[in-house]
Amino acid sequence: MARPKWFINLLKKLFPFRFFLARFTKIPGLRKIADYMLFHEDEIYMIPKDKISKTISINEKINLPDNLAIPSQIIEYFIEKANYHWIMNFCLCRTAAKCKNYPSELGCLFLGEAVLNIDPTFGKIVNKEEALEHIKKCREAGLVHIIGRNKIDTQWLDVGPGRKLMTICNCCECCCLWKILPNLANKISRKLTAMPGLKVIINDKCTGCGTCLEDVCYVKAIKMVRDKAQINESLCRACGRCIERCPNSAIELIITDPEYIEKTINRISSVVDVS
């Protein structure tokens, strides 16, 4: 049964208070309740943009060959595999925040059998080609993908089962729900992670200009230490926004495991089935 429109309007009204509400998950009893209701069995990965200024493999700088596996191939893999594809006709986050930087009509892409129960006024069933084109538009607009199993979506959309709904969210740095990560209990916030085998580093070109601190990082993983930027590896989700923003090419992506694409696909496949 689809959620009534008043419920969606209520979510939009509550959206500005998401940071305040997220802090309650740090209270042990409330954390368990919130975890079960909104994050149970979640496993979500941040997918960095394909266009990264520099890529390092096993600490050795390499050129980018045409056939190098790129992060967006993960999205394309699941689109090709899925039997059902649904494009939302709005982004709840950007609509609620009245985003001025990115198109609010570029909503999530959902995959899997559970999409058949989404309210038809929220979007439409599409074919694989249309799904791929939608994702391309989102990338060209500068949005960053997250992908995986996300119980919040099964709740607000009132669909299920969760194992049959894959979320591909197209996030902006200004309005995304997941900006609440630093406010969430650590046990919950770690359910949205970097791809295995990727990490971000600061090189010797850093001048301490502070550009990377200017509302760039989701999780406040960058701080200034002795006039140099420093990455907190335990917080970083390797989204790559700071790499694009740095004016001195002082931030780079390291591939610590060349099988990072395959391993991410396997992990996502273990928690959600789109076939």
C-alpha positions in Angstrom: 0.0 0.0 0.0 1.4 3.4 -1.0 2.2 6.0 1.6 -0.4 8.8 1.7 0.7 12.2 0.3 0.5 13.8 3.8 3.2 11.3 5.0 5.6 12.5 2.2 4.8 16.1 3.0 5.6 15.4 6.7 8.9 13.9 5.7 9.8 17.0 3.8 8.8 19.2 6.8 11.0 17.1 9.1 14.0 17.0 6.7 15.7 20.2 8.1 15.7 18.5 11.6 17.5 15.4 10.4 20.8 16.3 12.1 19.1 16.9 15.4 17.1 13.7 15.2 20.2 11.6 14.2 21.9 12.5 17.5 19.3 10.5 19.4 20.8 7.3 17.8 23.8 7.8 20.1 21.6 7.0 23.1 22.0 3.2 23.5 18.3 2.3 23.8 17.2 4.6 21.1 20.0 3.4 18.9 18.7 -0.2 18.9 15.2 1.0 18.0 16.4 3.3 15.2 18.8 0.6 13.9 16.0 -2.0 13.6 13.4 0.4 12.2 15.5 2.3 9.7 18.9 0.6 9.1 18.5 -3.1 9.8 20.6 -5.2 7.4 21.7 -2.2 5.5 24.9 -2.3 3.4 25.6 0.8 1.3 28.6 1.9 -0.7 29.8 5.3 -1.8 30.8 5.2 -5.5 33.5 7.8 -6.4 33.2 9.6 -9.7 35.0 8.1 -12.8 36.7 11.4 -13.5 39.4 11.5 -10.9 42.4 13.7 -11.4 44.9 11.0 -10.4 44.7 7.4 -9.6 47.4 5.4 -7.7 47.6 1.6 -7.7 49.4 -0.1 -4.8 51.2 3.2 -4.1 52.6 3.4 -7.6 51.4 6.1 -10.0 49.9 4.7 -13.2 48.2 6.1 -16.3 44.6 5.4 -16.8 44.2 2.9 -19.7 40.9 2.8 -21.6 40.1 -0.7 -20.3 40.7 0.2 -16.6 37.7 -0.9 -14.4 35.9 2.3 -13.3 33.5 2.7 -10.4 30.4 3.4 -12.5 30.7 -0.1 -13.9 29.2 -1.3 -10.6 26.1 0.7 -11.3 25.9 -0.5 -14.9 26.4 -4.1 -13.8 23.3 -4.1 -11.6 21.2 -2.2 -14.1 22.0 -4.9 -16.7 21.3 -7.7 -14.3 18.0 -6.3 -12.9 14.6 -7.4 -14.2 12.8 -4.3 -12.9 14.0 -0.7 -13.0 12.2 2.3 -11.5 13.2 6.0 -11.8 11.8 8.4 -9.3 10.5 11.7 -10.8 11.9 13.7 -7.8 14.7 13.5 -5.3 13.1 13.7 -1.8 16.3 15.2 -0.3 16.7 18.0 -2.9 13.0 18.7 -3.0 12.8 19.0 0.8 15.9 21.2 1.0 14.8 23.3 -2.0 18.2 22.6 -3.6 19.6 25.4 -5.8 22.6 23.7 -7.1 21.4 20.4 -8.6 18.2 19.3 -10.4 15.5 18.0 -8.0 14.0 15.9 -10.8 17.0 13.6 -10.9 15.7 11.1 -8.3 16.9 7.7 -7.2 17.0 4.7 -9.4 15.5 1.6 -7.7 16.1 -2.0 -8.9 14.4 -5.3 -8.1 11.0 -6.8 -7.8 10.0 -4.6 -4.9 9.7 -1.6 -7.3 6.4 -3.0 -8.6 4.8 -1.8 -5.4 6.1 1.8 -5.5 3.4 4.5 -5.7 3.0 5.2 -9.5 2.8 9.0 -8.9 6.4 8.9 -7.6 7.9 7.8 -10.9 7.8 5.0 -13.5 9.0 1.6 -14.6 11.7 2.0 -17.3 13.8 -0.3 -19.4 17.6 -0.9 -19.0 18.5 1.7 -21.7 16.4 4.4 -19.9 17.9 3.5 -16.6 21.5 3.8 -18.0 20.6 7.1 -19.6 19.2 8.4 -16.2 22.4 7.5 -14.4 24.4 9.2 -17.1 22.4 12.4 -16.7 23.0 12.2 -12.9 26.8 11.8 -13.4 26.9 14.7 -15.9 25.1 16.9 -13.4 27.9 16.3 -10.9 26.0 13.9 -8.6 27.7 11.0 -6.7 26.1 7.6 -6.5 25.6 5.4 -3.5 24.3 1.9 -4.0 23.1 -1.0 -1.8 20.4 -2.1 0.5 18.8 0.8 2.4 15.9 0.1 4.8 14.9 3.8 4.9 13.7 3.5 1.3 11.6 0.4 2.0 10.0 2.3 4.9 9.2 5.6 3.3 8.1 4.0 0.1 6.2 1.3 2.0 7.5 -1.5 -0.2 9.3 -4.8 0.3 10.9 -7.2 0.9 14.1 -5.3 1.5 16.2 -8.0 -0.1 14.4 -7.2 -3.4 15.0 -3.5 -3.4 18.3 -2.0 -4.5 18.8 1.7 -4.0 21.0 3.8 -6.4 20.9 7.3 -4.9 22.3 10.3 -6.8 23.7 12.5 -4.1 24.7 16.2 -3.9 27.0 17.5 -1.3 24.6 20.2 -0.1 21.3 18.3 0.5 21.8 14.6 0.8 20.2 12.8 3.8 23.6 11.1 4.4 25.1 14.3 5.6 23.8 13.1 8.9 26.6 10.4 9.1 28.7 12.3 11.7 25.6 12.7 13.9 24.6 9.0 13.8 25.8 6.4 16.2 29.0 4.9 14.8 27.5 1.4 14.5 24.8 2.8 12.2 26.9 5.3 10.2 29.4 2.6 9.3 26.7 0.9 7.2 27.5 3.4 4.5 31.1 2.7 3.6 33.9 3.3 1.1 34.4 0.7 -1.6 36.7 -2.0 -0.3 40.2 -1.4 -1.8 40.0 2.4 -2.1 41.3 5.2 0.1 42.0 8.9 -0.2 45.4 10.4 0.7 46.9 13.9 0.9 50.2 14.4 -1.0 53.1 16.9 -0.6 51.4 19.4 -2.8 49.0 20.5 0.0 49.4 24.2 0.8 46.9 24.2 3.7 44.5 26.5 1.7 41.4 24.9 3.4 39.3 24.5 0.2 38.7 20.9 1.1 37.1 22.0 4.4 34.5 24.2 2.7 31.3 22.0 2.9 32.9 19.3 0.7 33.3 16.2 2.9 30.1 14.4 4.0 31.6 12.9 7.1 34.1 15.7 8.2 37.0 13.3 7.6 39.3 16.2 6.7 41.0 18.5 9.2 43.9 20.9 9.2 47.0 19.8 11.2 50.0 22.1 11.2 48.7 24.0 8.2 48.3 20.8 6.2 45.1 18.9 5.4 44.8 15.4 6.9 42.4 12.5 6.1 40.9 10.5 8.9 40.8 7.1 7.2 38.3 5.7 9.7 35.8 8.3 8.7 36.5 8.8 4.9 34.0 7.2 2.5 36.3 7.8 -0.5 33.6 9.7 -2.5 36.2 11.8 -4.3 34.6 15.2 -3.9 37.6 16.6 -2.2 39.8 15.4 -5.1 37.8 17.4 -7.5 37.7 20.5 -5.3 41.4 20.7 -4.4 43.0 23.5 -6.5 46.5 22.1 -6.1 46.0 18.4 -7.0 47.0 17.5 -3.5 44.4 14.9 -2.9 44.5 11.5 -4.6 42.8 8.2 -4.7 44.7 5.0 -3.9 43.7 1.6 -5.1 44.9 -0.9 -2.5 43.1 -3.9 -4.0 42.9 -4.2 -7.8 39.8 -6.4 -7.4 37.8 -3.6 -5.7 35.1 -3.6 -8.4 34.5 -7.3 -8.2 34.5 -7.3 -4.4 32.0 -4.5 -4.1 29.7 -6.2 -6.5 29.9 -9.5 -4.5 29.2 -7.7 -1.2 26.2 -5.9 -2.6 24.9 -9.1 -4.3 25.0 -10.9 -0.9 22.4 -8.5 0.6 20.1 -7.6 -2.2 18.8 -9.5 -5.2 17.7 -7.6 -8.3 17.0 -10.6 -10.6 
